[in-house]
């Protein structure tokens, strides 16, 4: 995304955390998001997401450019990821899960 690539990804693991699903109706029609997320992991789901992405590229250039710009502006550095991991550990110590 840093170089303007618009992702179409399966909603799993780090990809689910990294890519924000594009919503063309948010922010008064200006849209938000950095790509498309499909699930379940199937040929049909992937093709449906690709069709929507291609249609957006072909018919809604300003939306596509917004997706590219938001992806390029997103902070995906390891420094940012490390801060988020530290927060998870802090939360786990404050409220340990599954401990009675």
N, CA, C and O atoms as a printed pandas DataFrame, in Angstrom:
     atom_number atom_name residue_name chain_id  residue_number  x_coord  y_coord  z_coord
0              1         N          UNK        A               1    0.819   -1.188    0.000
1              2        CA          UNK        A               1    0.000    0.000    0.000
2              3         C          UNK        A               1    0.867    1.258    0.000
3              4         O          UNK        A               1    0.465    2.305   -0.507
4              5         N          UNK        A               2    2.032    1.139    0.563
5              6        CA          UNK        A               2    2.910    2.301    0.668
6              7         C          UNK        A               2    3.199    2.931   -0.695
7              8         O          UNK        A               2    3.433    4.136   -0.783
8              9         N          UNK        A               3    3.184    2.127   -1.750
9             10        CA          UNK        A               3    3.508    2.625   -3.084
10            11         C          UNK        A               3    2.282    2.751   -3.975
11            12         O          UNK        A               3    2.417    2.888   -5.191
12            13         N          UNK        A               4    1.079    2.708   -3.388
13            14        CA          UNK        A               4   -0.142    2.927   -4.146
14            15         C          UNK        A               4   -0.865    1.682   -4.600
15            16         O          UNK        A               4   -1.849    1.778   -5.333
16            17         N          UNK        A               5   -0.407    0.518   -4.187
17            18        CA          UNK        A               5   -1.087   -0.722   -4.539
18            19         C          UNK        A               5   -2.350   -0.858   -3.703
19            20         O          UNK        A               5   -2.320   -0.673   -2.486
20            21         N          UNK        A               6   -3.461   -1.181   -4.361
21            22        CA          UNK        A               6   -4.731   -1.352   -3.656
22            23         C          UNK        A               6   -4.948   -2.845   -3.417
23            24         O          UNK        A               6   -5.073   -3.604   -4.378
24            25         N          UNK        A               7   -4.995   -3.282   -2.155
25            26        CA          UNK        A               7   -5.089   -4.710   -1.864
26            27         C          UNK        A               7   -6.512   -5.265   -1.916
27            28         O          UNK        A               7   -7.481   -4.589   -1.570
28            29         N          UNK        A               8   -6.600   -6.513   -2.360
29            30        CA          UNK        A               8   -7.807   -7.336   -2.247
30            31         C          UNK        A               8   -7.332   -8.583   -1.516
31            32         O          UNK        A               8   -6.594   -9.390   -2.080
32            33         N          UNK        A               9   -7.753   -8.747   -0.256
33            34        CA          UNK        A               9   -7.177   -9.784    0.597
34            35         C          UNK        A               9   -8.248  -10.633    1.270
35            36         O          UNK        A               9   -9.390  -10.208    1.445
36            37         N          UNK        A              10   -7.843  -11.846    1.642
37            38        CA          UNK        A              10   -8.711  -12.692    2.460
38            39         C          UNK        A              10   -8.634  -12.192    3.900
39            40         O          UNK        A              10   -7.552  -11.888    4.402
40            41         N          UNK        A              11   -9.790  -12.111    4.560
41            42        CA          UNK        A              11   -9.852  -11.563    5.910
42            43         C          UNK        A              11   -9.312  -12.504    6.963
43            44         O          UNK        A              11  -10.081  -13.142    7.682
44            45         N          UNK        A              12   -8.006  -12.596    7.059
45            46        CA          UNK        A              12   -7.387  -13.475    8.050
46            47         C          UNK        A              12   -6.102  -12.846    8.569
47            48         O          UNK        A              12   -5.422  -12.115    7.850
48            49         N          UNK        A              13   -5.782  -13.132    9.801
49            50        CA          UNK        A              13   -4.502  -12.739   10.387
50            51         C          UNK        A              13   -4.145  -11.277   10.225
51            52         O          UNK        A              13   -4.982  -10.389   10.384
52            53         N          UNK        A              14   -2.890  -11.050    9.906
53            54        CA          UNK        A              14   -2.371   -9.702    9.770
54            55         C          UNK        A              14   -2.999   -8.914    8.643
55            56         O          UNK        A              14   -3.090   -7.688    8.715
56            57         N          UNK        A              15   -3.436   -9.606    7.596
57            58        CA          UNK        A              15   -4.088   -8.901    6.496
58            59         C          UNK        A              15   -5.378   -8.244    6.966
59            60         O          UNK        A              15   -5.691   -7.118    6.581
60            61         N          UNK        A              16   -6.107   -8.948    7.789
61            62        CA          UNK        A              16   -7.365   -8.409    8.328
62            63         C          UNK        A              16   -7.093   -7.171    9.178
63            64         O          UNK        A              16   -7.895   -6.236    9.196
64            65         N          UNK        A              17   -5.969   -7.166    9.875
65            66        CA          UNK        A              17   -5.612   -6.031   10.724
66            67         C          UNK        A              17   -5.046   -4.863    9.926
67            68         O          UNK        A              17   -5.173   -3.712   10.344
68            69         N          UNK        A              18   -4.430   -5.142    8.793
69            70        CA          UNK        A              18   -3.737   -4.125    8.014
70            71         C          UNK        A              18   -4.647   -3.398    7.040
71            72         O          UNK        A              18   -4.544   -2.182    6.884
72            73         N          UNK        A              19   -5.535   -4.130    6.387
73            74        CA          UNK        A              19   -6.395   -3.548    5.351
74            75         C          UNK        A              19   -7.738   -3.164    5.964
75            76         O          UNK        A              19   -8.386   -3.974    6.626
76            77         N          UNK        A              20   -8.142   -1.928    5.736
77            78        CA          UNK        A              20   -9.461   -1.466    6.172
78            79         C          UNK        A              20  -10.399   -1.566    4.971
79            80         O          UNK        A              20  -10.105   -1.025    3.906
80            81         N          UNK        A              21  -11.520   -2.253    5.141
81            82        CA          UNK        A              21  -12.455   -2.479    4.038
82            83         C          UNK        A              21  -12.989   -1.157    3.495
83            84         O          UNK        A              21  -13.386   -0.275    4.257
84            85         N          UNK        A              22  -12.993   -1.032    2.179
85            86        CA          UNK        A              22  -13.494    0.174    1.525
86            87         C          UNK        A              22  -15.005    0.268    1.671
87            88         O          UNK        A              22  -15.726   -0.694    1.408
88            89         N          UNK        A              23  -15.475    1.433    2.091
89            90        CA          UNK        A              23  -16.904    1.714    2.222
90            91         C          UNK        A              23  -17.201    2.984    1.427
91            92         O          UNK        A              23  -16.885    4.082    1.886
92            93         N          UNK        A              24  -17.807    2.852    0.233
93            94        CA          UNK        A              24  -18.021    4.019   -0.624
94            95         C          UNK        A              24  -19.061    4.996   -0.087
95            96         O          UNK        A              24  -19.144    6.127   -0.567
96            97         N          UNK        A              25  -19.853    4.584    0.898
97            98        CA          UNK        A              25  -20.951    5.427    1.369
98            99         C          UNK        A              25  -20.607    6.241    2.612
99           100         O          UNK        A              25  -21.399    7.086    3.030
100          101         N          UNK        A              26  -19.464    6.009    3.196
101          102        CA          UNK        A              26  -19.097    6.743    4.405
102          103         C          UNK        A              26  -18.588    8.136    4.045
103          104         O          UNK        A              26  -18.240    8.418    2.898
104          105         N          UNK        A              27  -18.557    8.981    5.043
105          106        CA          UNK        A              27  -18.053   10.353    4.895
106          107         C          UNK        A              27  -18.751   11.095    3.764
107          108         O          UNK        A              27  -18.103   11.738    2.938
108          109         N          UNK        A              28  -20.061   11.003    3.733
109          110        CA          UNK        A              28  -20.838   11.749    2.743
110          111         C          UNK        A              28  -20.569   11.335    1.313
111          112         O          UNK        A              28  -20.626   12.169    0.409
112          113         N          UNK        A              29  -20.279   10.071    1.092
113          114        CA          UNK        A              29  -20.024    9.571   -0.252
114          115         C          UNK        A              29  -18.579    9.657   -0.688
115          116         O          UNK        A              29  -18.241    9.229   -1.791
116          117         N          UNK        A              30  -17.713   10.204    0.161
117          118        CA          UNK        A              30  -16.294   10.290   -0.188
118          119         C          UNK        A              30  -15.586    8.964    0.022
119          120         O          UNK        A              30  -14.546    8.703   -0.581
120          121         N          UNK        A              31  -16.153    8.131    0.878
121          122        CA          UNK        A              31  -15.585    6.808    1.118
122          123         C          UNK        A              31  -14.448    6.825    2.112
123          124         O          UNK        A              31  -13.858    7.862    2.414
124          125         N          UNK        A              32  -14.162    5.631    2.611
125          126        CA          UNK        A              32  -12.999    5.417    3.468
126          127         C          UNK        A              32  -12.579    3.963    3.325
127          128         O          UNK        A              32  -13.341    3.135    2.827
128          129         N          UNK        A              33  -11.379    3.660    3.757
129          130        CA          UNK        A              33  -10.853    2.310    3.635
130          131         C          UNK        A              33   -9.639    2.285    2.739
131          132         O          UNK        A              33   -9.341    3.251    2.036
132          133         N          UNK        A              34   -8.934    1.146    2.778
133          134        CA          UNK        A              34   -7.681    1.033    2.028
134          135         C          UNK        A              34   -7.668   -0.138    1.057
135          136         O          UNK        A              34   -6.643   -0.395    0.426
136          137         N          UNK        A              35   -8.781   -0.854    0.922
137          138        CA          UNK        A              35   -8.828   -1.993    0.003
138          139         C          UNK        A              35  -10.069   -2.823    0.230
139          140         O          UNK        A              35  -11.046   -2.354    0.815
140          141         N          UNK        A              36  -10.029   -4.064   -0.235
141          142        CA          UNK        A              36  -11.168   -4.968   -0.105
142          143         C          UNK        A              36  -10.758   -6.221    0.650
143          144         O          UNK        A              36   -9.665   -6.755    0.466
144          145         N          UNK        A              37  -11.668   -6.675    1.507
145          146        CA          UNK        A              37  -11.456   -7.888    2.289
146          147         C          UNK        A              37  -12.565   -8.859    1.928
147          148         O          UNK        A              37  -13.743   -8.504    1.973
148          149         N          UNK        A              38  -12.191  -10.098    1.564
149          150        CA          UNK        A              38  -13.220  -11.085    1.247
150          151         C          UNK        A              38  -13.140  -12.269    2.200
151          152         O          UNK        A              38  -12.073  -12.635    2.692
152          153         N          UNK        A              39  -14.303  -12.847    2.437
153          154        CA          UNK        A              39  -14.425  -14.031    3.273
154          155         C          UNK        A              39  -15.783  -14.642    2.973
155          156         O          UNK        A              39  -16.755  -13.906    2.797
156          157         N          UNK        A              40  -15.880  -15.933    2.911
157          158        CA          UNK        A              40  -14.919  -16.974    3.245
158          159         C          UNK        A              40  -13.864  -17.120    2.148
159          160         O          UNK        A              40  -13.954  -16.498    1.089
160          161         N          UNK        A              41  -12.886  -17.939    2.423
161          162        CA          UNK        A              41  -11.824  -18.195    1.462
162          163         C          UNK        A              41  -12.361  -19.124    0.383
163          164         O          UNK        A              41  -12.312  -20.348    0.506
164          165         N          UNK        A              42  -12.876  -18.508   -0.675
165          166        CA          UNK        A              42  -13.415  -19.288   -1.788
166          167         C          UNK        A              42  -13.196  -18.513   -3.079
167          168         O          UNK        A              42  -12.997  -17.298   -3.077
168          169         N          UNK        A              43  -13.237  -19.247   -4.167
169          170        CA          UNK        A              43  -13.074  -18.627   -5.481
170          171         C          UNK        A              43  -14.157  -17.583   -5.709
171          172         O          UNK        A              43  -13.879  -16.497   -6.218
172          173         N          UNK        A              44  -15.387  -17.906   -5.334
173          174        CA          UNK        A              44  -16.509  -17.001   -5.558
174          175         C          UNK        A              44  -16.352  -15.696   -4.773
175          176         O          UNK        A              44  -16.603  -14.615   -5.305
176          177         N          UNK        A              45  -15.938  -15.800   -3.516
177          178        CA          UNK        A              45  -15.745  -14.601   -2.689
178          179         C          UNK        A              45  -14.630  -13.724   -3.246
179          180         O          UNK        A              45  -14.760  -12.501   -3.301
180          181         N          UNK        A              46  -13.539  -14.354   -3.656
181          182        CA          UNK        A              46  -12.428  -13.596   -4.207
182          183         C          UNK        A              46  -12.833  -12.908   -5.502
183          184         O          UNK        A              46  -12.524  -11.732   -5.698
184          185         N          UNK        A              47  -13.521  -13.621   -6.391
185          186        CA          UNK        A              47  -13.948  -13.026   -7.654
186          187         C          UNK        A              47  -14.927  -11.878   -7.433
187          188         O          UNK        A              47  -14.865  -10.870   -8.136
188          189         N          UNK        A              48  -15.824  -12.019   -6.470
189          190        CA          UNK        A              48  -16.772  -10.940   -6.173
190          191         C          UNK        A              48  -16.025   -9.683   -5.718
191          192         O          UNK        A              48  -16.337   -8.578   -6.162
192          193         N          UNK        A              49  -15.043   -9.855   -4.837
193          194        CA          UNK        A              49  -14.257   -8.712   -4.363
194          195         C          UNK        A              49  -13.457   -8.086   -5.501
195          196         O          UNK        A              49  -13.367   -6.863   -5.599
196          197         N          UNK        A              50  -12.880   -8.919   -6.358
197          198        CA          UNK        A              50  -12.124   -8.400   -7.502
198          199         C          UNK        A              50  -13.024   -7.639   -8.470
199          200         O          UNK        A              50  -12.622   -6.611   -9.013
200          201         N          UNK        A              51  -14.233   -8.135   -8.685
201          202        CA          UNK        A              51  -15.172   -7.434   -9.578
202          203         C          UNK        A              51  -15.502   -6.041   -9.044
203          204         O          UNK        A              51  -15.530   -5.071   -9.801
204          205         N          UNK        A              52  -15.749   -5.949   -7.749
205          206        CA          UNK        A              52  -16.060   -4.646   -7.154
206          207         C          UNK        A              52  -14.845   -3.723   -7.252
207          208         O          UNK        A              52  -14.995   -2.539   -7.552
208          209         N          UNK        A              53  -13.659   -4.246   -7.006
209          210        CA          UNK        A              53  -12.442   -3.439   -7.105
210          211         C          UNK        A              53  -12.237   -2.934   -8.533
211          212         O          UNK        A              53  -11.914   -1.764   -8.737
212          213         N          UNK        A              54  -12.423   -3.807   -9.513
213          214        CA          UNK        A              54  -12.250   -3.416  -10.916
214          215         C          UNK        A              54  -13.294   -2.385  -11.318
215          216         O          UNK        A              54  -12.978   -1.425  -12.021
216          217         N          UNK        A              55  -14.538   -2.574  -10.878
217          218        CA          UNK        A              55  -15.596   -1.617  -11.182
218          219         C          UNK        A              55  -15.282   -0.251  -10.566
219          220         O          UNK        A              55  -15.515    0.784  -11.190
220          221         N          UNK        A              56  -14.760   -0.253   -9.354
221          222        CA          UNK        A              56  -14.388    1.010   -8.716
222          223         C          UNK        A              56  -13.277    1.686   -9.506
223          224         O          UNK        A              56  -13.328    2.894   -9.738
224          225         N          UNK        A              57  -12.275    0.919   -9.921
225          226        CA          UNK        A              57  -11.172    1.474  -10.714
226          227         C          UNK        A              57  -11.686    2.055  -12.026
227          228         O          UNK        A              57  -11.286    3.147  -12.431
228          229         N          UNK        A              58  -12.566    1.326  -12.679
229          230        CA          UNK        A              58  -13.047    1.716  -14.003
230          231         C          UNK        A              58  -14.048    2.873  -13.945
231          232         O          UNK        A              58  -13.977    3.794  -14.759
232          233         N          UNK        A              59  -14.979    2.832  -12.988
233          234        CA          UNK        A              59  -16.107    3.764  -13.008
234          235         C          UNK        A              59  -16.045    4.872  -11.957
235          236         O          UNK        A              59  -16.800    5.841  -12.036
236          237         N          UNK        A              60  -15.169    4.740  -10.992
237          238        CA          UNK        A              60  -15.125    5.716   -9.893
238          239         C          UNK        A              60  -13.673    6.079   -9.573
239          240         O          UNK        A              60  -13.152    5.735   -8.512
240          241         N          UNK        A              61  -13.037    6.775  -10.505
241          242        CA          UNK        A              61  -11.605    7.090  -10.378
242          243         C          UNK        A              61  -11.276    7.870   -9.101
243          244         O          UNK        A              61  -10.247    7.625   -8.471
244          245         N          UNK        A              62  -12.145    8.805   -8.722
245          246        CA          UNK        A              62  -11.827    9.591   -7.526
246          247         C          UNK        A              62  -11.839    8.713   -6.270
247          248         O          UNK        A              62  -11.029    8.916   -5.366
248          249         N          UNK        A              63  -12.751    7.743   -6.212
249          250        CA          UNK        A              63  -12.760    6.810   -5.077
250          251         C          UNK        A              63  -11.490    5.975   -5.072
251          252         O          UNK        A              63  -10.881    5.770   -4.022
252          253         N          UNK        A              64  -11.085    5.488   -6.255
253          254        CA          UNK        A              64   -9.868    4.675   -6.368
254          255         C          UNK        A              64   -8.650    5.465   -5.896
255          256         O          UNK        A              64   -7.806    4.952   -5.161
256          257         N          UNK        A              65   -8.574    6.725   -6.334
257          258        CA          UNK        A              65   -7.444    7.559   -5.926
258          259         C          UNK        A              65   -7.447    7.795   -4.417
259          260         O          UNK        A              65   -6.386    7.861   -3.797
260          261         N          UNK        A              66   -8.639    7.921   -3.823
261          262        CA          UNK        A              66   -8.735    8.064   -2.371
262          263         C          UNK        A              66   -8.245    6.822   -1.649
263          264         O          UNK        A              66   -7.563    6.920   -0.629
264          265         N          UNK        A              67   -8.592    5.645   -2.178
265          266        CA          UNK        A              67   -8.129    4.384   -1.589
266          267         C          UNK        A              67   -6.602    4.321   -1.637
267          268         O          UNK        A              67   -5.953    3.972   -0.651
268          269         N          UNK        A              68   -6.043    4.663   -2.796
269          270        CA          UNK        A              68   -4.582    4.657   -2.938
270          271         C          UNK        A              68   -3.935    5.615   -1.938
271          272         O          UNK        A              68   -2.968    5.265   -1.261
272          273         N          UNK        A              69   -4.482    6.823   -1.858
273          274        CA          UNK        A              69   -3.905    7.845   -0.981
274          275         C          UNK        A              69   -3.959    7.408    0.480
275          276         O          UNK        A              69   -2.974    7.550    1.204
276          277         N          UNK        A              70   -5.099    6.879    0.918
277          278        CA          UNK        A              70   -5.212    6.426    2.310
278          279         C          UNK        A              70   -4.241    5.287    2.608
279          280         O          UNK        A              70   -3.661    5.230    3.692
280          281         N          UNK        A              71   -4.067    4.386    1.651
281          282        CA          UNK        A              71   -3.114    3.300    1.843
282          283         C          UNK        A              71   -1.687    3.800    1.958
283          284         O          UNK        A              71   -0.908    3.302    2.770
284          285         N          UNK        A              72   -1.345    4.795    1.135
285          286        CA          UNK        A              72    0.007    5.342    1.163
286          287         C          UNK        A              72    0.273    6.126    2.451
287          288         O          UNK        A              72    1.412    6.204    2.910
288          289         N          UNK        A              73   -0.782    6.704    3.030
289          290        CA          UNK        A              73   -0.625    7.490    4.253
290          291         C          UNK        A              73   -0.597    6.625    5.512
291          292         O          UNK        A              73   -0.179    7.087    6.573
292          293         N          UNK        A              74   -1.037    5.385    5.399
293          294        CA          UNK        A              74   -1.146    4.508    6.569
294          295         C          UNK        A              74    0.242    4.154    7.111
295          296         O          UNK        A              74    1.157    3.830    6.355
296          297         N          UNK        A              75    0.371    4.224    8.426
297          298        CA          UNK        A              75    1.644    3.905    9.081
298          299         C          UNK        A              75    1.719    2.401    9.324
299          300         O          UNK        A              75    1.075    1.882   10.236
300          301         N          UNK        A              76    2.503    1.707    8.511
301          302        CA          UNK        A              76    2.659    0.254    8.640
302          303         C          UNK        A              76    4.064   -0.119    9.093
303          304         O          UNK        A              76    4.540   -1.220    8.814
304          305         N          UNK        A              77    4.721    0.790    9.786
305          306        CA          UNK        A              77    6.093    0.531   10.215
306          307         C          UNK        A              77    6.114   -0.445   11.384
307          308         O          UNK        A              77    5.117   -0.615   12.086
308          309         N          UNK        A              78    7.265   -1.084   11.584
309          310        CA          UNK        A              78    7.422   -1.996   12.717
310          311         C          UNK        A              78    7.353   -1.235   14.028
311          312         O          UNK        A              78    6.924   -1.779   15.046
312          313         N          UNK        A              79    7.774    0.021   14.005
313          314        CA          UNK        A              79    7.704    0.828   15.226
314          315         C          UNK        A              79    6.249    0.955   15.691
315          316         O          UNK        A              79    5.957    0.804   16.878
316          317         N          UNK        A              80    5.355    1.229   14.765
317          318        CA          UNK        A              80    3.933    1.331   15.088
318          319         C          UNK        A              80    3.381   -0.022   15.534
319          320         O          UNK        A              80    2.612   -0.093   16.493
320          321         N          UNK        A              81    3.767   -1.085   14.848
321          322        CA          UNK        A              81    3.297   -2.429   15.215
322          323         C          UNK        A              81    3.784   -2.805   16.614
323          324         O          UNK        A              81    3.046   -3.416   17.387
324          325         N          UNK        A              82    5.017   -2.442   16.938
325          326        CA          UNK        A              82    5.563   -2.767   18.260
326          327         C          UNK        A              82    4.771   -2.071   19.362
327          328         O          UNK        A              82    4.515   -2.662   20.411
328          329         N          UNK        A              83    4.385   -0.829   19.131
329          330        CA          UNK        A              83    3.575   -0.101   20.115
330          331         C          UNK        A              83    2.241   -0.809   20.322
331          332         O          UNK        A              83    1.770   -0.934   21.452
332          333         N          UNK        A              84    1.635   -1.270   19.239
333          334        CA          UNK        A              84    0.356   -1.978   19.348
334          335         C          UNK        A              84    0.513   -3.300   20.100
335          336         O          UNK        A              84   -0.345   -3.651   20.910
336          337         N          UNK        A              85    1.591   -4.033   19.843
337          338        CA          UNK        A              85    1.841   -5.277   20.579
338          339         C          UNK        A              85    2.031   -4.997   22.071
339          340         O          UNK        A              85    1.528   -5.738   22.914
340          341         N          UNK        A              86    2.752   -3.936   22.388
341          342        CA          UNK        A              86    2.946   -3.575   23.793
342          343         C          UNK        A              86    1.609   -3.283   24.468
343          344         O          UNK        A              86    1.400   -3.653   25.623
344          345         N          UNK        A              87    0.705   -2.622   23.750
345          346        CA          UNK        A              87   -0.617   -2.331   24.310
346          347         C          UNK        A              87   -1.383   -3.612   24.607
347          348         O          UNK        A              87   -2.060   -3.709   25.630
348          349         N          UNK        A              88   -1.280   -4.586   23.728
349          350        CA          UNK        A              88   -1.964   -5.866   23.948
350          351         C          UNK        A              88   -1.444   -6.526   25.216
351          352         O          UNK        A              88   -2.230   -7.028   26.019
352          353         N          UNK        A              89   -0.128   -6.532   25.405
353          354        CA          UNK        A              89    0.446   -7.131   26.610
354          355         C          UNK        A              89    0.028   -6.367   27.867
355          356         O          UNK        A              89   -0.253   -6.975   28.900
356          357         N          UNK        A              90   -0.012   -5.040   27.778
357          358        CA          UNK        A              90   -0.454   -4.247   28.928
358          359         C          UNK        A              90   -1.897   -4.581   29.289
359          360         O          UNK        A              90   -2.219   -4.739   30.466
360          361         N          UNK        A              91   -2.759   -4.688   28.300
361          362        CA          UNK        A              91   -4.162   -5.029   28.544
362          363         C          UNK        A              91   -4.276   -6.424   29.161
363          364         O          UNK        A              91   -5.114   -6.655   30.032
364          365         N          UNK        A              92   -3.440   -7.340   28.709
365          366        CA          UNK        A              92   -3.487   -8.707   29.242
366          367         C          UNK        A              92   -3.113   -8.738   30.723
367          368         O          UNK        A              92   -3.674   -9.524   31.486
368          369         N          UNK        A              93   -2.172   -7.892   31.131
369          370        CA          UNK        A              93   -1.789   -7.847   32.544
370          371         C          UNK        A              93   -2.845   -7.148   33.398
371          372         O          UNK        A              93   -3.052   -7.514   34.554
372          373         N          UNK        A              94   -3.508   -6.148   32.833
373          374        CA          UNK        A              94   -4.545   -5.417   33.563
374          375         C          UNK        A              94   -5.779   -6.292   33.769
375          376         O          UNK        A              94   -6.351   -6.324   34.859
376          377         N          UNK        A              95   -6.182   -6.995   32.725
377          378        CA          UNK        A              95   -7.392   -7.823   32.779
378          379         C          UNK        A              95   -7.083   -9.175   32.148
379          380         O          UNK        A              95   -7.455   -9.415   30.999
380          381         N          UNK        A              96   -6.407  -10.065   32.878
381          382        CA          UNK        A              96   -6.004  -11.355   32.305
382          383         C          UNK        A              96   -7.216  -12.152   31.802
383          384         O          UNK        A              96   -8.191  -12.340   32.531
384          385         N          UNK        A              97   -7.143  -12.608   30.571
385          386        CA          UNK        A              97   -8.265  -13.376   30.023
386          387         C          UNK        A              97   -8.309  -14.790   30.595
387          388         O          UNK        A              97   -7.272  -15.393   30.873
388          389         N          UNK        A              98   -9.491  -15.297   30.761
389          390        CA          UNK        A              98   -9.729  -16.701   31.124
390          391         C          UNK        A              98   -9.108  -17.119   32.455
391          392         O          UNK        A              98   -8.789  -18.293   32.644
392          393         N          UNK        A              99   -8.938  -16.194   33.358
393          394        CA          UNK        A              99   -8.403  -16.548   34.675
394          395         C          UNK        A              99   -9.500  -16.290   35.701
395          396         O          UNK        A              99  -10.076  -15.204   35.760
396          397         N          UNK        A             100   -9.773  -17.310   36.504
397          398        CA          UNK        A             100  -10.833  -17.167   37.509
398          399         C          UNK        A             100  -10.263  -17.199   38.895
399          400         O          UNK        A             100  -11.007  -17.093   39.871
